[in-house]
Amino acid sequence: MSWAETFRTAAEALLGRRMRSMLTMLGILIGIAAVMLTVGLGDGARRQISKEINNLGSNLLIVMPGSPSSSGVRTLGPSAMLTLDDAALIADPSVAPDVVGVAPIMANRFSVAHDTLRTTTGVSGSTIDWPGVRARKLVDGRFFSDAEQASAAQVAVLGPITASTLFPDSPAVGGEVSIEGQSFLVVGVLDSVGASSLSNDDDTVIVPITTMAQRLTAPASARMLSTIYVTARDDASISSAHQQITRALTVNHATTAADQGFTIMTFQALLTAADTMTGVLTTLLSGLAGISLVVGGIGVMNIMLVSVTERVREIGLRKALGATPALIRRQFLVEAGILGLLGGAMGVALGVVGAAILTPLLALEVTISIPATLLALAVALGVGLGAGVYPAARAANLPPIDALRSE
């Protein structure tokens, strides 16, 4: 019997039991679709997190007051406050040669108003280096100047959400906003970077740090910083910049390495942690989805064993006419392989449709890769063939006389 004849016979046997064949493929279909969607969701989540982190700034390090405790909460001690002196020290090339930009931040939440419109948002005081360090551009107007920073001018740069909230029908640049009852001239509007689960940098107000210290902050806190953003020279310099900042602040705060009183966060570490978390979650969910593949394989084996029992006389007749055990085994393996392959193909189709539906619903790109699709088909074929080995061997080992005598 040729391979073509084997495939034709197998197809006729499966078509003769359409409902049974469809139900048998269902387990493999669901398993393949579930694994594809789980992997696609994990890959989409990793890409989304990476995009959100990269939007915060390239080669960025964030220095925050307080040291992390065992519970993950930062603790503030007497030496844990960051000041403008710390920012100036980090910006000194002789102290931190791998640092190319420093943007100290004084931040608080204030009520910001324009005419009858009002919103509560984060107001940050920083320096003229802020746009470069944070990799932000302006869509309208300009950033405040060095002279305005030196004179503590009452000027402000708005985030796009803040601008559209307070100036829905008119240009924001040239208008005035009130922050804590004080009038500020709007000189620029930032370009959008999109809101994320990490932050919402589109809803913000940036003012000169001198203005923040003198007009919006209590005198006792006029030199205290909430954050210092630092830009390293390049990706390869992040680690050395981290060490230089740590050494400088440890000496300046007169603390030890074990009790630094400050925390330095790099987004490379955050990306690694996020990749690890999403990878573990994806592996776990893929394992759970893979259980349905095992169930599907058991279903294929069960149906093939039933088929062997039902076709005992057919097997005996074939053997009596000269069919070898190898040909009988091949026929049943081909039937099992077809069930697995068709179930896998329909599972891939369901996975692609599911990805197209879930992407807009979850606002997260569910990616379906060609290598993953080919691997899914190979796995489905392997499950079908693996599940058909025992029934095929049983059919091949049936004695012809016993088969022909069965009722």
C-alpha positions as a printed Julia matrix, in Angstrom:
407×3 Matrix{Float64}:
   0.0     0.0    0.0
   1.45    3.37  -1.07
   1.54    6.46   1.15
  -1.14    8.09  -1.01
  -3.41    5.09  -0.5
  -2.68    5.19   3.23
  -3.71    8.86   3.48
  -6.83    8.25   1.38
  -7.9     5.36   3.59
  -7.21    7.33   6.76
  -9.21   10.32   5.48
 -12.17    8.07   4.58
 -12.09    6.49   8.05
 -12.13    9.91   9.75
 -14.81   11.34   7.47
 -16.98    8.33   8.18
 -17.01    9.41  11.83
 -17.15   13.19  11.49
 -18.68   14.08  14.85
 -16.3    11.8   16.73
 -13.32   13.23  14.86
 -14.39   16.83  15.59
 -14.83   16.15  19.3
 -11.45   14.41  19.37
  -9.73   17.43  17.82
 -11.45   19.83  20.23
  -9.0    19.21  23.09
  -5.97   19.84  20.86
  -7.67   22.87  19.28
  -8.32   24.54  22.65
  -4.86   23.67  23.96
  -3.0    25.13  20.97
  -5.12   28.32  20.96
  -4.68   28.77  24.72
  -0.9    28.35  24.56
  -0.59   30.76  21.6
  -2.71   33.45  23.29
  -0.91   33.05  26.61
   2.51   33.43  25.01
   1.21   36.34  22.89
  -0.17   38.11  25.96
   3.11   37.64  27.83
   5.14   38.99  24.91
   2.74   41.92  24.5
   2.97   42.73  28.22
   6.77   42.71  28.09
   6.76   45.07  25.11
   4.27   47.41  26.78
   6.27   47.56  30.02
   9.49   48.15  28.08
   7.85   50.97  26.12
   6.52   52.62  29.29
   9.91   52.46  30.99
  11.75   53.79  27.93
   9.3    56.71  27.75
  10.6    57.88  31.13
  13.97   58.73  29.64
  16.99   57.07  28.06
  19.99   55.99  30.16
  18.12   57.27  33.18
  18.9    56.76  36.85
  16.59   57.97  39.61
  18.0    58.93  43.0
  15.4    58.96  45.79
  15.68   59.72  49.49
  15.4    56.79  51.89
  16.78   53.27  51.81
  14.67   50.2   50.94
  13.73   48.04  53.91
  13.16   44.28  53.91
   9.46   44.92  53.28
  10.27   46.98  50.17
   9.18   50.29  51.75
  11.73   53.1   51.76
  12.65   54.31  55.24
  13.68   57.9   55.89
  16.31   58.65  58.5
  18.09   61.84  59.56
  20.67   61.47  56.75
  18.17   60.38  54.1
  17.23   63.77  52.7
  18.45   64.81  49.26
  19.36   68.44  48.76
  20.46   70.8   46.01
  24.02   70.27  47.22
  23.68   66.55  46.38
  22.47   67.4   42.87
  25.39   69.82  42.36
  27.82   67.16  43.58
  26.49   64.56  41.14
  26.69   67.08  38.28
  30.4    67.73  38.98
  32.4    65.99  36.18
  35.32   65.38  38.51
  33.03   63.46  40.89
  30.87   61.59  38.38
  32.51   61.68  34.94
  29.97   59.28  33.42
  27.05   61.58  34.28
  26.04   63.97  31.48
  22.81   65.42  32.85
  21.22   66.1   36.24
  17.69   67.35  36.92
  16.81   67.87  40.61
  13.1    67.77  41.41
  11.01   69.47  44.09
   7.52   68.08  43.74
   4.13   68.53  45.31
   0.48   68.4   44.34
  -1.34   71.71  44.03
  -4.6    73.07  42.75
  -4.04   74.69  39.34
  -6.72   76.94  37.84
  -7.47   79.0   34.76
 -10.58   81.18  34.83
 -13.33   78.87  36.11
 -11.52   75.64  35.26
  -9.55   73.89  37.98
  -7.55   70.68  38.36
  -5.28   69.13  40.96
  -2.03   67.89  39.53
   1.64   67.35  40.3
   3.79   70.48  40.15
   7.53   69.93  39.81
  10.29   72.46  40.19
  13.39   71.65  38.16
  16.2    73.18  36.14
  16.66   74.0   32.47
  18.28   70.57  32.06
  14.97   68.77  32.72
  13.87   68.31  29.05
  17.21   66.77  28.05
  17.44   64.47  31.06
  13.84   63.29  30.73
  13.99   63.12  26.91
  10.94   65.36  26.57
  10.08   67.72  23.72
   7.68   70.62  23.46
   4.77   70.7   21.07
   4.18   74.43  21.54
   6.11   77.35  22.99
   9.41   76.95  24.83
  10.94   75.78  28.08
  11.83   78.37  30.7
  15.23   80.03  30.31
  18.31   80.21  32.52
  17.52   83.85  33.28
  13.96   82.95  34.36
  15.36   80.21  36.56
  17.89   82.57  38.15
  15.24   85.22  38.85
  12.63   82.75  40.15
  10.22   83.91  37.46
   6.6    82.8   37.7
   6.52   80.85  34.44
   5.22   77.34  33.84
   5.35   74.57  31.26
   2.24   72.38  31.11
   1.81   68.75  30.23
  -0.6    68.12  27.3
  -3.4    66.76  29.51
  -3.12   69.68  31.92
  -3.1    72.14  29.01
  -6.19   70.62  27.38
  -8.01   70.54  30.72
  -7.37   74.19  31.57
  -7.38   75.57  28.0
  -9.95   73.46  26.1
 -10.84   76.17  23.57
  -7.76   78.37  23.37
  -3.96   78.05  23.11
  -2.31   77.52  26.46
   0.93   79.33  25.59
   0.61   82.98  26.55
  -2.2    82.27  28.98
  -2.0    82.39  32.75
  -2.67   79.76  35.39
  -3.06   80.14  39.12
  -1.05   77.83  41.38
  -1.92   78.15  45.04
  -3.33   81.61  44.33
  -0.22   82.84  42.49
  -0.29   83.75  38.83
   2.05   81.93  36.39
   2.6    82.66  32.7
   2.4    79.55  30.51
   5.43   79.54  28.19
   5.25   76.03  26.76
   3.33   72.79  26.37
   5.07   69.41  26.46
   4.64   66.77  23.8
   2.69   63.68  24.87
   4.48   60.52  25.97
   1.29   58.74  26.99
  -0.05   57.77  30.37
   1.14   54.45  31.77
   0.81   52.25  34.81
   4.14   53.67  36.0
   3.33   57.38  35.8
   1.3    60.01  34.0
   3.86   62.49  32.73
   1.26   64.12  30.48
  -0.61   65.55  33.47
   2.02   67.78  35.06
   3.26   71.33  35.54
   6.98   72.2   35.43
   8.26   75.46  36.98
  11.78   76.73  37.73
  13.22   75.08  40.83
  14.01   78.5   42.29
  10.38   79.52  41.89
   9.24   76.29  43.52
  11.62   76.83  46.44
  10.81   80.49  47.03
   7.1    80.73  46.23
   5.51   77.28  46.59
   7.55   75.57  49.3
   7.88   76.17  53.02
  11.25   77.78  53.97
  12.29   74.71  55.99
  11.99   72.51  52.88
  13.35   74.99  50.33
  16.45   72.9   49.6
  14.94   69.43  50.01
  14.51   67.36  46.87
  12.01   64.59  46.23
  14.0    63.07  43.35
  17.14   63.59  41.31
  17.01   62.42  37.7
  20.42   61.55  36.26
  21.42   60.69  32.7
  24.41   58.44  32.09
  26.71   58.93  29.12
  25.39   55.81  27.36
  24.02   52.34  28.07
  27.48   50.98  28.85
  28.07   53.76  31.4
  24.98   53.19  33.54
  26.72   50.81  35.93
  29.77   53.04  36.41
  27.55   56.13  36.83
  25.6    54.24  39.49
  28.82   53.49  41.38
  30.05   57.09  41.09
  26.78   58.51  42.42
  26.7    56.0   45.26
  30.26   56.84  46.29
  29.67   60.6   46.13
  26.44   60.58  48.14
  27.8    58.11  50.7
  30.73   60.46  51.43
  28.53   63.58  51.33
  25.98   62.1   53.74
  28.68   60.58  55.96
  26.95   57.19  55.85
  28.13   53.65  55.22
  27.41   51.34  52.31
  25.13   49.31  54.57
  23.06   52.37  55.59
  23.17   54.73  52.64
  19.96   56.62  53.31
  19.17   56.89  49.6
  18.08   54.64  46.75
  19.29   54.63  43.15
  17.01   52.97  40.65
  18.04   52.08  37.12
  15.51   51.17  34.48
  17.72   48.35  33.23
  17.17   46.59  36.55
  13.47   47.43  36.36
  13.26   46.0   32.84
  15.05   42.84  33.94
  12.7    42.42  36.88
   9.64   43.05  34.68
  10.87   40.53  32.09
  11.45   37.96  34.82
   7.98   38.47  36.31
   6.15   38.33  32.98
   8.28   35.37  31.89
   7.41   33.38  35.0
   3.72   34.26  34.66
   3.71   33.33  30.96
   5.42   30.01  31.7
   2.93   29.24  34.45
  -0.1    30.07  32.32
   1.36   28.21  29.33
   1.8    25.15  31.54
  -1.83   25.34  32.6
  -2.92   25.75  28.98
  -0.68   22.83  28.03
  -2.74   20.57  30.29
  -5.53   20.77  27.73
  -3.04   19.49  25.14
  -2.41   16.46  27.34
  -6.16   16.0   27.68
  -6.47   16.3   23.91
  -3.79   13.66  23.43
  -5.61   11.31  25.8
  -8.78   11.91  23.78
  -6.99   10.99  20.56
  -5.64    7.8   22.14
  -9.06    6.88  23.48
 -10.79    7.37  20.14
  -8.1     5.44  18.29
  -8.43    2.53  20.74
 -12.2     2.56  20.15
 -11.54    2.64  16.42
  -9.24   -0.39  16.7
 -11.95   -2.29  18.6
 -14.64   -1.37  16.06
 -12.48   -2.29  13.05
 -11.13   -5.63  14.24
 -12.69   -7.52  11.31
 -11.34   -4.92   8.84
  -7.84   -5.31  10.31
  -8.1    -9.13  10.12
  -9.27   -8.95   6.5
  -6.41   -6.63   5.53
  -3.9    -8.94   7.16
  -5.43  -11.97   5.45
  -5.04  -10.15   2.12
  -1.34   -9.57   2.78
  -1.12   -6.31   4.76
   1.93   -6.38   7.0
   1.88   -5.21  10.65
   3.98   -2.2    9.54
   1.25   -1.11   7.07
  -1.5    -1.51   9.66
   0.56    0.45  12.17
   1.22    3.16   9.58
  -2.48    3.53   8.75
  -3.52    4.13  12.35
  -0.58    6.47  13.0
  -1.55    8.51   9.92
  -5.14    8.78  11.23
  -3.89    9.97  14.62
  -1.47   12.42  12.96
  -4.25   13.88  10.8
  -6.41   14.4   13.89
  -3.55   16.17  15.66
  -2.55   18.29  12.67
  -6.11   19.4   11.84
  -6.77   20.15  15.51
  -3.57   22.19  15.63
  -4.43   24.1   12.44
  -7.86   25.02  13.77
  -6.24   25.97  17.11
  -3.82   28.29  15.3
  -6.73   29.88  13.43
  -8.62   30.35  16.71
  -5.48   31.85  18.28
  -5.1    34.39  15.46
  -8.78   35.39  15.68
  -8.53   35.59  19.48
  -5.47   37.83  19.24
  -7.28   40.18  16.85
 -10.25   40.39  19.26
  -8.24   40.73  22.5
  -5.84   43.44  21.26
  -8.44   46.26  21.18
 -10.35   44.89  24.16
  -7.3    44.82  26.46
  -5.52   47.81  24.85
  -2.5    45.5   24.7
  -0.93   44.06  21.57
  -1.26   40.28  21.57
   1.5    39.12  19.26
   1.34   35.93  17.19
   4.72   35.01  15.74
   5.31   32.7   12.75
   7.87   30.55  14.65
   5.36   30.09  17.49
   2.67   29.12  14.97
   4.9    26.54  13.27
   5.94   25.2   16.67
   2.27   24.89  17.67
   1.53   22.85  14.55
   4.54   20.62  15.21
   3.43   20.1   18.81
  -0.1    19.24  17.69
   1.22   16.71  15.16
   3.52   15.26  17.81
   0.65   14.94  20.29
  -1.46   13.15  17.68
   1.3    10.75  16.66
   2.32   10.14  20.27
  -1.25    9.35  21.26
  -1.63    7.01  18.27
   1.44    4.88  18.94
  -0.21    2.45  21.37
  -3.48    1.99  19.41
  -1.47    1.5   16.18
   0.76   -1.08  17.83
  -2.29   -2.88  19.2
  -3.91   -2.97  15.78
  -0.69   -4.2   14.17
  -0.32   -7.04  16.7
  -3.85   -8.47  16.27
  -3.68  -12.09  15.02
  -5.58  -12.36  11.69
  -7.51  -15.52  12.72
  -8.74  -13.95  15.99
  -9.72  -10.78  14.16
 -11.71  -12.63  11.51
 -13.5   -14.74  14.11
 -14.66  -11.7   16.16
 -18.29  -10.7   16.06
